[in-house]
Amino acid sequence: MRASEADERASLAGMLNAAVREAGALAFSMFGTSVKTWTKGHGSPVTAADIAVNDLLRERLALAGPGIAWLSEESEDEETRRAARRVWIVDPIDGTRAYIAGRTDWAVSAALVEEGRPVAGALFAPAESAFYAAVAGKGATLDGAPIGAADAAQIDGARIAGPKSYLERFSTLGLPFEPAPRIHSIALRFARIARGTLDVAFSGGSSHDWDLAAADLLVHEAGGALTTLTGQPLLYNRAGLTHGALIAAGRARHAKLIELMGSRFEARP
């Protein structure tokens, strides 16, 4: 990468971090209040806070110029994004159900994607005072300090989070593990792999680009891997925005898990 490109990416990452911090503060200011709530397609909840955060992020990130497309859970999909080299991918509040319930496991998540892969990402969980950030090739941080995924290959005793059905399926392998409490935000679940407080995390087959892009970069920059259950990396800004079942872990443990159970799990819904 040329120095000018690196400088531009660093500048965009700085803009992204500032926007996500401001958006998280806005979401937190509405947290625990009688915020208006309704449902959208497939019974998914949305609140006035989701929309306010979405609008703020779009306004702030638009300052980068017209050359970067936009994709958000709370905006109408614009087909022109698919032809764009760069796109902002945003989830204004990942874990809206947790937000409504007054839980802390929700986050504002946003990433800059270039040619299908995230190159800058920010994830802010203001109710937990945790701000994660990453830039491709520069590592991942939590509140400005470097973080790393657990690097052991051992599976016995691993701390694992994910849908109940996946934990039950994992238990059929006969390996002892420590199930973690449910984490409503998919992005935050994977960020805890990057942080090293979880060893393995699953998501089911209903996650979208906006749930994953920032967390994907965090995990990889922290020395982990986030892939399909057969080890395939994720691509973003495609026609289809939904991803199948996924697994994240430190690289050594991830490789062992893919070898052990990938095809068995992938074959089932």
C-alpha positions in Angstrom: 0.0 0.0 0.0 1.3 3.4 -0.9 1.9 5.9 1.8 -0.9 8.1 0.5 -3.4 5.2 0.7 -2.3 4.4 4.2 -2.7 8.0 5.3 -6.2 8.1 3.7 -7.2 4.9 5.4 -6.0 6.2 8.7 -7.9 9.4 8.2 -11.1 7.5 7.4 -10.6 5.2 10.4 -10.3 8.3 12.6 -13.5 9.7 11.2 -15.2 6.3 11.8 -14.0 6.1 15.4 -15.2 9.6 16.2 -18.6 9.0 14.6 -19.1 5.7 16.4 -18.2 7.3 19.7 -20.7 10.1 19.1 -23.4 7.6 18.0 -22.8 5.5 21.1 -23.2 8.5 23.3 -26.5 9.3 21.6 -27.8 5.8 22.0 -26.7 5.7 25.6 -28.5 9.0 26.3 -31.8 7.3 25.2 -31.0 4.0 26.9 -33.5 3.2 29.7 -36.0 5.8 28.7 -39.5 5.3 27.2 -38.1 5.3 23.7 -40.6 4.6 20.9 -40.4 0.9 19.8 -42.0 -0.9 16.9 -41.4 -4.0 14.7 -40.3 -4.3 11.1 -40.1 -7.2 8.7 -39.9 -10.7 10.3 -40.8 -9.3 13.7 -37.5 -7.6 14.3 -37.7 -4.8 16.8 -36.5 -1.3 16.1 -36.5 1.9 18.3 -36.4 5.6 17.8 -32.8 5.3 19.1 -31.8 3.0 16.2 -33.1 5.6 13.7 -31.5 8.5 15.5 -28.1 6.7 15.6 -28.4 5.7 12.0 -29.1 9.3 10.9 -26.2 10.6 12.9 -23.7 8.1 11.5 -24.9 8.7 8.0 -24.4 12.4 8.4 -21.0 12.2 10.0 -19.6 9.5 7.6 -21.0 11.4 4.5 -18.3 14.0 5.3 -15.8 11.5 3.8 -17.2 12.3 0.4 -19.5 10.7 -2.2 -17.1 8.0 -3.3 -18.0 5.7 -0.3 -21.4 3.9 -0.5 -23.7 3.2 2.4 -25.3 0.0 3.8 -27.1 0.0 7.1 -29.7 -2.2 8.8 -31.9 0.8 9.2 -31.7 2.3 5.7 -33.2 1.2 2.5 -30.7 -0.8 0.5 -29.3 1.1 -2.4 -28.4 -1.1 -5.3 -25.6 1.3 -6.4 -23.6 0.2 -3.4 -22.6 -3.1 -5.2 -20.6 -1.2 -7.8 -18.7 0.8 -5.2 -15.2 -0.1 -4.3 -15.8 1.2 -0.7 -18.8 1.1 1.5 -19.7 2.0 5.0 -21.5 -0.9 6.7 -23.4 0.1 9.8 -25.5 -1.4 12.5 -26.8 1.5 14.6 -27.7 -0.7 17.5 -26.7 -4.4 17.4 -28.7 -6.1 20.0 -31.8 -4.0 19.9 -33.7 -6.5 22.1 -31.1 -6.2 24.8 -31.3 -2.4 24.4 -35.0 -2.4 24.9 -34.7 -4.8 27.9 -32.2 -2.6 29.7 -29.4 -5.1 29.3 -25.8 -3.9 28.6 -24.9 -6.3 25.8 -25.7 -4.1 22.8 -23.3 -2.0 20.7 -23.0 0.5 17.9 -21.0 -1.2 15.1 -19.6 0.2 11.9 -16.9 -0.7 9.3 -15.3 0.6 6.2 -15.2 -2.2 3.6 -13.0 -2.2 0.5 -13.6 -4.7 -2.3 -15.5 -7.0 0.0 -13.4 -7.0 3.1 -13.3 -4.7 6.2 -10.3 -2.4 6.5 -11.4 -0.2 9.4 -13.9 -1.0 12.1 -15.3 0.4 15.3 -17.6 -1.2 17.9 -18.8 0.8 20.9 -20.7 -0.8 23.8 -21.3 2.4 25.9 -23.3 0.6 28.6 -20.2 -1.5 29.2 -17.7 1.4 28.6 -16.0 -0.6 25.9 -14.7 0.9 22.7 -13.1 -1.5 20.2 -11.3 -0.4 17.0 -9.2 -1.9 14.3 -7.5 -1.0 11.1 -6.3 -3.7 8.6 -2.6 -4.5 9.3 -2.5 -2.3 12.4 -4.0 -4.6 15.1 -7.0 -4.2 17.3 -7.6 -2.2 20.4 -9.9 -1.9 23.4 -10.1 1.6 24.8 -6.8 2.3 23.0 -4.9 -0.6 24.4 -3.9 -3.6 22.2 -5.9 -6.8 22.5 -5.4 -10.3 21.3 -7.4 -13.5 20.9 -6.6 -16.4 23.1 -3.8 -18.3 21.3 -4.1 -21.8 22.7 -5.1 -24.6 20.5 -6.7 -26.6 23.4 -10.4 -27.1 23.1 -11.1 -28.9 26.5 -12.4 -26.3 28.9 -12.9 -23.6 26.3 -15.2 -20.7 27.1 -17.9 -20.9 24.3 -20.8 -18.6 23.4 -23.5 -18.9 20.8 -27.0 -20.1 20.2 -28.2 -22.8 22.5 -28.6 -25.3 19.6 -24.9 -24.8 18.7 -23.8 -25.4 22.2 -25.9 -28.5 22.4 -24.4 -29.7 19.1 -20.9 -29.0 20.3 -21.5 -31.1 23.4 -22.1 -34.1 21.2 -18.3 -34.0 20.4 -17.7 -35.2 23.9 -15.3 -32.4 24.8 -15.7 -30.6 28.1 -16.3 -26.8 27.7 -17.6 -23.8 29.7 -20.8 -22.4 28.2 -20.9 -18.6 28.4 -24.1 -16.6 29.2 -26.0 -15.4 26.1 -24.6 -12.3 24.5 -27.4 -10.6 22.5 -25.2 -8.6 20.2 -23.5 -10.8 17.6 -20.9 -8.1 17.0 -20.1 -7.9 20.7 -20.0 -11.7 21.0 -17.3 -11.9 18.4 -15.5 -8.8 19.8 -15.0 -10.8 23.0 -13.0 -13.3 21.0 -10.8 -10.5 19.9 -10.5 -9.4 23.6 -9.7 -12.9 24.7 -12.5 -13.2 27.3 -14.1 -15.9 25.1 -12.4 -18.8 23.4 -15.0 -19.8 20.8 -18.1 -18.0 19.5 -20.8 -19.2 17.1 -23.5 -17.4 15.3 -26.5 -19.0 13.6 -27.5 -18.6 10.0 -29.3 -15.3 10.2 -26.5 -12.7 10.7 -26.0 -9.9 8.2 -23.2 -7.8 6.9 -23.9 -5.1 9.4 -23.7 -7.5 12.3 -20.3 -8.8 11.3 -18.1 -6.4 9.3 -16.5 -4.5 12.2 -16.3 -7.6 14.5 -14.7 -9.6 11.7 -11.8 -7.1 11.3 -11.4 -7.0 15.1 -11.1 -10.7 15.4 -8.6 -11.0 12.6 -6.5 -8.1 13.7 -6.4 -9.6 17.2 -4.9 -12.8 15.9 -8.1 -14.8 15.5 -10.3 -16.1 12.7 -14.0 -15.6 11.9 -15.2 -17.9 9.1 -17.9 -20.2 8.0 -18.0 -23.6 9.7 -15.9 -25.0 6.8 -13.3 -22.3 7.2 -14.3 -19.9 4.4 -13.7 -16.1 5.0 -16.6 -13.8 4.7 -17.2 -11.4 1.8 -19.3 -8.2 2.2 -21.3 -5.8 0.0 -22.7 -8.6 -2.1 -26.2 -8.9 -3.5 -27.1 -11.2 -0.6 -26.5 -9.8 2.9 -27.2 -12.8 5.0 -24.5 -15.2 6.2 -24.7 -18.8 7.3 -23.5 -20.3 10.5 -20.1 -18.9 11.6 -17.4 -19.6 14.1 -14.6 -17.4 15.6 -11.6 -18.3 17.8 -7.9 -17.7 18.0 -6.2 -19.0 14.9 -4.7 -22.2 16.4 -8.0 -23.2 18.1 -10.0 -22.2 15.1 -8.0 -24.4 12.8 -8.4 -27.4 15.1 -12.2 -26.8 15.4 -12.7 -26.5 11.7 -10.9 -29.8 11.2 -12.9 -31.4 14.1 -16.4 -30.4 13.4 -16.9 -28.0 10.5 -18.5 -30.3 8.0 -20.7 -32.0 10.6 -22.2 -28.7 11.8 -22.5 -27.1 8.3 -24.7 -30.0 7.1 -27.4 -29.1 9.7 -29.5 -25.9 9.9 
